[in-house]
């Protein structure tokens, strides 16, 4: 079984509507990428692909670090709230 952080982090991706700003921006990005790669040599395309793979790895690491921090912070908030509520009920 995976640990709870991995299960929460690997949740299914959000589905965007066809006319959403996210989808429209992704289409524009893809169009620019096609224009760029059409003008490149095979060697340049290979270098660009290697760059994107390394960039994706870094992005995934940073996103998981952010998620871990936010999860830990949320757990700390909950602990403080529960402790504070317990103190209020004892008075």
Rosetta blueprint (number, residue, H / E / L):
1 X L
2 X L
3 X L
4 X H
5 X H
6 X H
7 X H
8 X H
9 X H
10 X L
11 X L
12 X L
13 X L
14 X L
15 X L
16 X L
17 X L
18 X L
19 X L
20 X L
21 X H
22 X H
23 X H
24 X H
25 X H
26 X H
27 X H
28 X H
29 X H
30 X H
31 X H
32 X H
33 X H
34 X H
35 X H
36 X H
37 X H
38 X H
39 X L
40 X L
41 X L
42 X H
43 X H
44 X H
45 X H
46 X H
47 X H
48 X H
49 X H
50 X H
51 X H
52 X H
53 X H
54 X H
55 X H
56 X H
57 X H
58 X H
59 X H
60 X H
61 X H
62 X H
63 X H
64 X H
65 X H
66 X H
67 X H
68 X H
69 X H
70 X H
71 X H
72 X H
73 X H
74 X H
75 X H
76 X H
77 X H
78 X H
79 X H
80 X H
81 X H
82 X H
83 X H
84 X H
85 X H
86 X H
87 X H
88 X H
89 X H
90 X H
91 X L
